[in-house]
Amino acid sequence: MTSSDTTKAGAAKEPTGGDVLVEVMRRHGIDTAFGVISIHNLPLVEAVARELNFVEMRHEAAVVNAADGYARASGKIGVAITSTGTGAGNAAGSMVEALTAGSRVLHVTGQIESEYLGSCRGVIHEVPKQLQMLDAVSTFAKTITDAKDVEADLEEAIAHILTAPSGPASVEWPSDLQYLARPQDQRPYEFAASAAPVADPGAIAEAAALLAAAKRPLIWVGGGAAGARSELTSLLHRLGAGLLTSNSGRAIVPEDDDLVLGNFGANPGVAPLLEDADLLLAVGTHFRSNETKSYHLTLPETQIQIDVDPAAVGRVYPATVGLIGDAAATLGALAAAVTSVSTEGGWSARVTETRHAVRGELTEFIGGYAEICEGIRSVLPRESVVARDVTIPSSQWGNRLLPFYERETNIFPLGGGIGQGLAMGIGASLARPDVPTVVLAGDGGLAVHLGELASLGGSGAWCVVIVFNDGGYGVLRNMQEANGFDRAGVDLFTPRFDLLAASFGMPYTLVQGAGGFEEQLREAVERRGPALIEVDVTALSPAPGPFTPPVHIPTRKG
């Protein structure tokens, strides 16, 4: 080593805006960021990699998905670092997923040098309306315009992320201001998350009277009930009600609770309960189309709806009483106000009977998939994440039959975008490094971001990817067949997954036929690192019943 090399190695680094970002992340308990390095984010990546944990992804869409998965599994804010222009555009689709799910993601993207902003002179990576694009896919978006405002702008974005209803925020950061910002030069600021509204006491009393008088009550919860586990569980058992959930509301109450019907609201086996119920308490749910038969599912006329967003109350189904407030606080106030209950004897037993019946029917219908569903649950700890892409195993049984015990372990693309599950699983596995994570993906969805297998291999994360190979888009094949369409665009050229795994230095196993899945999964998990299991769907035994998604196909009249 020369003397000049020694001088360079020993010299103290001049702080940059990356060090400001690190300080903000530390203040909020965030130790990991996901990103793709670029000429427009070098100072940010350098500081995070030096001081914290920077996880290299291969595509900006996957960067945001990984940050999203990390946020959902950890309860912290997920940080995504991307480049400007095309890089930010690549990230936009995954920001739509974070926005749909209300995920706490901070997207920090580069921008061209500040002196050229708005000049439209063709600076490399220039997008004149990048901020408008970011605003469309975020709850908050801002451009940093002064090196002394960096900390304040980041904290303002985080305050919006943490304000209910939560969601992602984007900050675009000109590259020159990344180099020029200094921690010691930052201006004072005052930003904090806004407090949630408090439900009206009169409305609480009215709702409590309805609950006390109900003879056959049901509760339906969505993701907006997250954080209200104890309050919800207490009220559920006090009423002896049945608990229906959206996919996003699963496992707020653990799904081995006998009163949890789960994500079976549209299942024909639950229809008699819905028909006989005399009250529905809805908490933090959108009543999404795919969970309500495109809004044609018949629900009890008497409804109490709790939501932090006033616009959500009565938007889909009329609310007899609307309560605007935080789910935990409002449920707690309701429980205190309900001094007696009138639930019919036998109603709770009927709920439990229905719970077992719909699960048993689905288990029988999915044939050879049942062994896989049961094997996953047998091998994994309760705290393990199962991240699911949009694929038949996820949509048919993973979204309802596979039990979850913490909401944070149920990770899936709420917006329905294919190909996002792998990166979400990578983020989740790094958020929960002490337990294994499993990703469920189809061969078509996995191909969308095959490069992220390299990201997984490089991270060394304890994550097992299970790819269900049916040679294409099985869900859409079924839709075409069920609706009399020609078969087109669904049969894909599929890679050799054994060779693909070998190229990434990843252990590989092929599952064909019955009887071996649980042992193969256990062996993969015991390696405590990345692994790939391929399931030959054509060899499942017994053959599963077909899955056709609940998508409305209009027909002509007259």
C-alpha positions in Angstrom: 0.0 0.0 0.0 1.4 3.4 -1.0 1.5 6.4 1.3 -1.2 8.1 -0.8 -3.4 5.0 -0.4 -2.9 5.1 3.4 -3.9 8.8 3.4 -7.1 8.0 1.5 -8.0 5.0 3.7 -7.4 6.8 6.9 -9.0 10.2 6.1 -12.3 10.9 7.8 -15.2 11.0 5.3 -16.9 14.3 4.7 -20.5 13.8 5.8 -23.2 14.0 3.2 -27.0 13.9 2.9 -26.7 10.1 3.3 -25.6 10.7 6.9 -28.7 12.8 7.4 -30.8 9.9 6.1 -29.0 7.5 8.4 -29.8 9.8 11.4 -33.5 9.9 10.5 -33.6 6.2 10.1 -32.0 5.6 13.4 -34.3 8.0 15.1 -37.3 5.9 14.0 -35.7 2.5 14.8 -35.0 1.6 11.1 -31.9 -0.4 10.5 -32.4 -1.6 6.9 -33.0 0.0 3.5 -33.5 -1.7 0.1 -32.3 -0.2 -3.1 -30.7 -0.2 -6.5 -27.5 1.9 -6.7 -27.3 4.7 -9.3 -25.3 7.8 -10.2 -28.3 9.7 -8.7 -28.2 8.1 -5.2 -24.5 7.3 -4.5 -24.2 9.3 -1.3 -27.3 7.8 0.2 -26.3 4.2 -0.6 -22.8 4.7 0.7 -23.9 6.0 4.0 -26.6 3.4 4.6 -24.3 0.6 3.6 -21.5 2.0 5.9 -23.7 2.6 9.0 -26.7 0.3 8.7 -27.9 -2.5 6.4 -28.3 -1.8 2.7 -29.9 -4.7 0.7 -29.1 -4.7 -3.0 -32.1 -5.6 -5.2 -32.0 -5.9 -9.0 -35.1 -3.9 -10.0 -36.7 -0.8 -8.5 -40.2 -2.3 -8.4 -38.7 -5.1 -6.3 -37.0 -2.5 -4.1 -40.4 -1.0 -3.1 -41.9 -4.5 -2.7 -39.1 -5.6 -0.4 -39.4 -2.4 1.7 -43.2 -3.0 1.8 -42.7 -6.6 3.0 -40.2 -5.4 5.6 -42.7 -2.8 6.9 -45.6 -5.3 7.1 -43.5 -8.0 8.9 -41.7 -5.6 11.3 -44.2 -2.9 12.0 -41.5 -0.4 11.2 -41.1 1.9 8.2 -39.6 0.2 5.1 -37.1 2.4 3.2 -36.7 2.1 -0.5 -33.9 3.9 -2.4 -34.2 4.3 -6.1 -32.8 6.4 -9.0 -34.6 9.1 -10.8 -36.4 9.0 -14.1 -36.8 5.4 -15.3 -35.8 4.1 -11.9 -38.6 6.1 -10.1 -41.0 5.0 -12.9 -40.1 1.4 -12.3 -40.9 1.8 -8.6 -44.3 3.4 -9.3 -46.2 0.2 -9.8 -45.1 -1.2 -6.5 -45.9 2.1 -4.8 -49.4 1.5 -6.0 -49.4 -1.8 -4.1 -48.1 0.0 -1.0 -50.7 2.7 -1.4 -53.5 0.1 -1.8 -52.3 -1.7 1.3 -51.7 1.4 3.4 -48.1 0.2 3.9 -45.5 2.3 5.8 -42.9 2.8 3.0 -40.6 5.8 2.6 -39.5 5.9 -1.0 -36.4 8.1 -1.4 -35.6 8.6 -5.1 -33.0 10.6 -6.8 -33.5 13.7 -9.0 -31.4 15.6 -11.4 -29.2 18.4 -10.1 -31.3 21.2 -8.5 -30.2 23.9 -10.9 -31.7 22.0 -13.9 -35.0 21.2 -12.3 -37.8 22.2 -14.7 -35.4 23.2 -17.5 -36.5 20.4 -19.9 -33.0 20.5 -21.5 -32.6 16.8 -21.6 -30.4 16.2 -18.5 -29.7 12.5 -18.2 -32.7 10.7 -16.3 -34.8 13.9 -16.4 -38.5 13.5 -16.1 -40.3 16.9 -16.0 -43.3 15.6 -14.1 -41.7 13.1 -11.8 -43.2 14.7 -8.7 -46.7 14.5 -10.1 -46.1 10.8 -10.8 -44.9 10.2 -7.3 -47.8 12.2 -5.9 -50.3 9.9 -7.7 -48.9 6.8 -6.0 -48.1 8.2 -2.6 -50.0 9.7 0.3 -47.4 12.5 0.3 -44.7 13.5 -2.2 -42.2 16.3 -2.0 -39.0 17.6 -3.7 -36.1 18.6 -1.6 -35.0 22.1 -2.7 -32.4 23.1 0.0 -29.6 21.1 1.5 -30.6 22.5 4.9 -34.2 21.2 4.6 -33.3 17.5 4.1 -34.0 16.4 7.7 -37.2 18.4 7.9 -38.5 17.1 4.6 -37.8 13.5 5.5 -39.5 13.9 8.9 -42.5 15.6 7.2 -42.8 12.5 4.9 -42.6 10.2 7.9 -45.2 12.1 9.8 -47.6 11.5 6.8 -46.6 7.8 6.7 -47.5 7.4 10.4 -50.8 9.4 10.3 -53.8 7.1 10.0 -54.9 5.9 7.6 -51.2 5.2 6.9 -49.6 4.9 3.5 -46.3 5.4 1.6 -44.6 8.7 1.0 -42.1 9.7 -1.6 -39.2 12.2 -1.5 -37.3 13.1 -4.6 -33.8 14.4 -3.8 -31.6 16.2 -6.3 -28.2 14.5 -6.6 -26.2 17.7 -5.8 -28.2 18.3 -2.6 -27.4 14.7 -1.6 -23.7 15.6 -1.6 -24.1 19.1 -0.1 -26.4 18.3 2.9 -24.7 18.1 6.3 -26.2 16.7 9.5 -24.9 19.7 11.5 -26.5 22.2 9.1 -30.1 21.1 9.3 -32.8 23.6 10.3 -35.2 23.0 13.2 -38.5 21.4 12.4 -41.7 20.4 14.1 -43.6 17.4 12.5 -45.5 14.7 14.2 -48.2 12.2 13.1 -51.7 13.6 13.4 -53.8 12.0 16.1 -56.7 9.8 15.0 -60.2 11.1 15.5 -62.1 10.1 18.6 -65.5 8.5 18.1 -68.6 10.5 19.2 -69.8 9.4 22.6 -73.4 9.6 21.5 -72.7 7.3 18.6 -70.8 4.9 20.9 -73.9 4.7 23.2 -76.2 4.1 20.2 -73.9 1.4 18.8 -73.5 -0.2 22.3 -77.3 -0.5 22.6 -77.5 -2.3 19.3 -74.7 -4.7 20.3 -76.4 -5.4 23.6 -79.7 -6.2 21.9 -78.2 -8.4 19.1 -79.2 -12.0 19.3 -77.1 -13.3 16.4 -74.1 -10.9 15.9 -71.3 -11.1 13.4 -68.1 -9.0 13.1 -66.2 -8.3 9.9 -62.7 -6.8 10.1 -60.2 -5.5 7.6 -56.7 -4.2 7.8 -57.9 -1.1 9.6 -58.4 -3.2 12.7 -54.7 -3.9 12.9 -53.4 -3.0 16.4 -56.7 -3.8 18.0 -56.1 -7.5 18.8 -56.9 -7.4 22.5 -59.9 -5.1 22.2 -61.3 -7.1 19.3 -60.7 -10.5 20.9 -62.3 -9.3 24.1 -65.5 -8.0 22.5 -65.7 -11.0 20.1 -65.8 -13.4 23.0 -68.1 -11.3 25.1 -70.6 -11.2 22.4 -70.1 -14.8 21.3 -70.1 -13.5 17.7 -68.6 -14.9 14.6 -65.6 -13.2 13.1 -65.4 -12.8 9.4 -62.3 -11.1 7.9 -61.0 -9.6 4.7 -57.7 -11.1 3.5 -56.0 -8.0 5.0 -57.8 -8.5 8.3 -56.7 -12.0 8.8 -55.0 -13.1 12.1 -55.7 -9.9 14.0 -57.4 -12.5 16.1 -55.4 -15.7 15.7 -57.1 -18.1 13.3 -57.1 -21.1 15.6 -59.8 -19.2 17.7 -63.0 -21.2 17.5 -65.0 -18.0 16.7 -62.9 -17.0 13.7 -64.7 -17.8 10.5 -61.9 -15.9 8.6 -61.8 -14.9 5.0 -64.8 -17.0 4.0 -67.4 -14.3 3.7 -68.4 -15.1 0.1 -68.2 -18.9 0.7 -71.7 -20.6 0.2 -71.2 -22.4 3.5 -71.3 -19.1 5.4 -74.4 -17.8 3.6 -76.9 -19.3 6.2 -75.1 -17.5 9.0 -75.2 -14.2 7.1 -78.9 -14.7 6.4 -79.8 -15.4 10.0 -77.5 -12.7 11.6 -79.3 -9.7 13.0 -76.3 -7.4 13.3 -72.9 -6.8 11.7 -70.1 -4.9 13.3 -67.6 -3.8 10.6 -64.1 -2.6 11.6 -61.6 -1.0 9.2 -62.7 -2.8 6.1 -63.3 -1.7 2.5 -65.7 -4.6 1.7 -63.6 -5.2 -1.4 -65.3 -6.5 -4.6 -63.6 -9.9 -4.7 -64.6 -10.6 -1.0 -68.3 -9.5 -1.4 -69.2 -11.0 -4.8 -68.7 -7.6 -6.5 -70.8 -6.0 -3.8 -73.7 -8.3 -4.2 -73.1 -10.3 -1.0 -76.1 -9.9 1.3 -75.2 -8.7 4.7 -77.4 -7.9 7.8 -79.3 -4.7 7.5 -78.3 -3.5 10.9 -74.7 -2.5 10.6 -72.2 -0.6 12.9 -69.1 0.5 11.0 -65.9 1.7 12.6 -63.3 3.5 10.4 -60.7 6.2 10.9 -61.6 7.5 7.4 -65.0 9.2 7.4 -65.4 8.6 3.7 -65.3 4.9 4.2 -68.3 4.7 6.4 -71.4 3.7 4.4 -69.4 3.8 1.1 -70.3 0.2 0.1 -73.0 -0.9 2.6 -75.3 1.5 4.5 -74.2 2.0 8.1 -76.9 2.1 10.8 -74.3 3.8 13.1 -71.0 5.1 11.9 -68.1 5.5 14.3 -65.1 7.6 13.2 -62.1 6.8 15.2 -59.1 4.5 15.8 -60.1 0.8 15.9 -58.5 -0.1 19.2 -59.8 3.0 21.1 -63.3 2.7 19.6 -63.6 -1.0 20.3 -62.4 -0.4 23.8 -65.1 2.3 24.3 -67.7 0.0 22.9 -66.8 -2.9 25.2 -67.0 -0.6 28.2 -70.4 0.7 27.1 -71.9 -2.8 26.5 -73.0 -3.8 30.0 -75.0 -6.9 29.0 -75.5 -9.1 25.9 -78.5 -10.9 24.4 -76.7 -13.5 22.2 -78.8 -16.6 21.6 -77.7 -19.8 23.2 -76.2 -22.0 20.5 -75.2 -19.1 18.2 -71.5 -19.4 19.1 -71.6 -23.2 18.6 -73.1 -22.7 15.2 -70.3 -20.3 14.3 -67.7 -22.9 15.3 -69.5 -25.6 13.4 -69.6 -23.4 10.2 -65.9 -22.6 10.7 -65.0 -26.3 10.6 -67.4 -27.1 7.8 -66.1 -24.5 5.3 -62.5 -25.4 6.0 -63.2 -29.1 5.7 -65.0 -28.7 2.3 -62.2 -26.5 0.9 -59.5 -29.0 2.2 -61.3 -31.8 0.3 -61.8 -29.7 -2.9 -58.1 -28.7 -3.2 -57.0 -32.4 -3.4 -53.2 -32.7 -3.3 -52.7 -29.1 -2.3 -54.1 -30.0 1.1 -50.9 -31.9 2.0 -48.8 -28.8 1.1 -51.1 -26.4 3.1 -50.9 -28.7 6.1 -47.1 -29.3 5.7 -46.3 -25.5 5.6 -48.2 -25.0 8.9 -46.7 -28.1 10.5 -43.1 -27.1 9.7 -43.2 -23.3 10.2 -43.2 -21.5 13.6 -46.3 -19.4 14.3 -44.1 -16.3 13.9 -43.0 -17.2 10.4 -44.1 -15.1 7.4 -45.8 -16.8 4.4 -45.5 -14.3 1.6 -47.7 -15.1 -1.4 -47.7 -14.0 -4.9 -50.9 -14.0 -7.0 -51.2 -17.6 -8.0 -53.7 -20.4 -7.7 -52.3 -21.9 -4.4 -52.5 -18.4 -2.9 -55.9 -17.4 -4.2 -57.6 -20.7 -3.7 -56.3 -21.8 -0.3 -53.4 -19.7 0.9 -55.6 -16.6 1.4 -58.1 -18.4 3.6 -57.3 -22.1 4.5 -53.7 -21.7 5.5 -53.8 -20.6 9.2 -52.1 -17.4 10.4 -51.7 -16.3 14.0 -50.3 -12.8 13.7 -51.5 -10.3 11.1 -47.9 -9.3 10.3 -47.1 -12.8 9.0 -49.8 -12.7 6.3 -48.2 -10.9 3.4 -49.6 -10.8 -0.1 -50.2 -8.3 -2.9 -53.4 -6.6 -1.8 -53.7 -4.8 -5.2 -53.6 -8.2 -7.0 -50.4 -7.5 -9.0 -48.5 -10.6 -10.2 -44.8 -11.0 -9.5 -44.5 -9.1 -6.3 -44.4 -11.9 -3.8 -40.8 -12.9 -4.0 -39.4 -9.4 -3.2 -42.0 -9.0 -0.4 -40.8 -12.3 1.0 -37.2 -11.1 0.9 -38.1 -7.9 2.8 -40.1 -9.9 5.3 -37.4 -12.4 5.9 -34.9 -9.7 6.7 -37.4 -8.2 9.1 -37.7 -11.5 11.0 -34.3 -13.1 10.6 -34.8 -15.5 13.6 -37.5 -17.6 11.9 -37.8 -19.0 8.4 -39.9 -17.2 5.7 -41.7 -19.0 2.9 -42.7 -17.5 -0.4 -45.5 -19.1 -2.5 -45.2 -18.2 -6.2 -46.3 -19.6 -9.5 -44.0 -20.2 -12.4 -45.5 -17.2 -14.3 -45.3 -14.8 -11.4 -41.8 -15.8 -10.4 -40.6 -15.1 -14.0 -41.6 -11.4 -13.7 -38.7 -10.8 -11.3 -36.4 -13.8 -11.7 -33.4 -11.5 -11.1 -34.6 -11.2 -7.5 -33.5 -14.8 -6.9 -30.0 -13.3 -7.2 -31.0 -10.7 -4.6 -32.2 -13.5 -2.3 -29.0 -15.5 -2.8 -26.9 -12.5 -2.1 -28.8 -11.6 1.0 -28.4 -15.0 2.5 -31.9 -14.6 4.0 -33.6 -17.5 5.7 -36.2 -17.8 3.0 -37.6 -20.8 1.1 -39.3 -20.1 -2.2 -41.9 -22.7 -3.3 -42.7 -22.3 -7.0 -45.9 -24.1 -8.2 -45.2 -25.0 -11.8 -48.1 -25.5 -14.2 -46.4 -24.1 -17.2 -48.1 -20.7 -17.4 -51.0 -18.6 -16.0 -53.3 -21.3 -14.5 -55.8 -18.8 -13.1 -56.4 -17.2 -16.5 -56.5 -20.6 -18.2 -59.4 -21.5 -15.9 -61.1 -18.1 -16.6 -60.8 -18.7 -20.3 -62.2 -22.2 -20.1 -65.0 -21.2 -17.7 -66.2 -18.4 -19.9 -65.8 -20.0 -23.3 -62.8 -17.9 -24.4 -60.1 -19.1 -26.8 -56.9 -20.2 -25.0 -54.4 -17.5 -25.6 -51.4 -15.9 -23.8 -51.5 -18.4 -20.9 -49.0 -21.1 -21.9 -45.6 -19.9 -21.1 -42.0 -21.1 -21.9 -40.9 -22.1 -18.4 -37.3 -22.2 -17.2 -35.6 -25.2 -15.7 -35.8 -24.3 -12.1 -33.2 -26.8 -11.0 -30.6 -25.2 -13.3 -31.8 -21.7 -12.2 -31.4 -22.6 -8.5 -27.9 -24.0 -9.2 -26.8 -20.8 -11.0 -27.6 -18.9 -7.8 -26.0 -21.5 -5.5 -29.3 -22.3 -4.0 -30.5 -25.8 -2.8 -33.2 -27.2 -5.0 -35.9 -29.9 -4.5 -38.6 -31.1 -6.8 -41.9 -32.3 -5.4 -43.8 -34.8 -7.6 -46.8 -36.7 -6.3 -48.0 -37.2 -2.7 -46.2 -37.9 0.5 -43.0 -36.1 0.4 -43.6 -32.4 0.7 -43.4 -31.9 4.4 -40.1 -33.7 4.8 -38.6 -31.7 1.8 -39.8 -28.4 3.3 -38.4 -29.3 6.7 -35.0 -30.1 5.1 -35.0 -26.8 3.2 -35.9 -24.9 6.3 -33.2 -26.6 8.3 -30.5 -25.1 6.0 -31.3 -21.7 7.5 -30.7 -19.9 4.2 -32.2 -19.4 0.7 -33.7 -22.5 -0.9 -36.0 -23.3 -3.8 -38.7 -26.0 -3.9 -40.5 -26.7 -7.2 -43.9 -28.3 -7.0 -45.1 -30.1 -10.2 -48.7 -29.1 -10.2 -49.6 -31.7 -12.9 -48.5 -34.5 -10.5 -50.6 -33.5 -7.5 -52.7 -36.3 -6.2 -55.6 -36.2 -5.7 -56.1 -33.7 -8.5 -57.3 -30.3 -7.2 -60.6 -28.8 -8.1 -60.3 -25.9 -10.5 -60.0 -22.4 -9.2 -61.7 -19.5 -11.1 -61.3 -16.1 -9.6 -64.5 -14.2 -8.6 -64.3 -11.7 -11.5 -67.5 -10.3 -12.9 -67.9 -11.0 -16.7 -70.8 -8.8 -18.0 -73.3 -10.2 -20.4 -75.4 -8.4 -23.0 -79.0 -7.9 -22.3 -81.7 -8.3 -25.0 
